[in-house]
Amino acid sequence: MAEDLYVSPATVRTHVENVLGKLQAHSRLEAVVVGAREGLL
């Protein structure tokens, strides 16, 4: 993902962690479930 976006892996990791925190999710899969339930996807 980082290569496609021309950013460092650390930047991607930080953004993923921030999204997980805002959704109060513990994993990427849980974030997808929460996002779908809330109509974000």
Secondary structure, DSSP 8 states (H G I E B T S, - for coil): -HHHHTS-HHHHHHHHHHHHHHHT-SSHHHHHHHHHHTT--
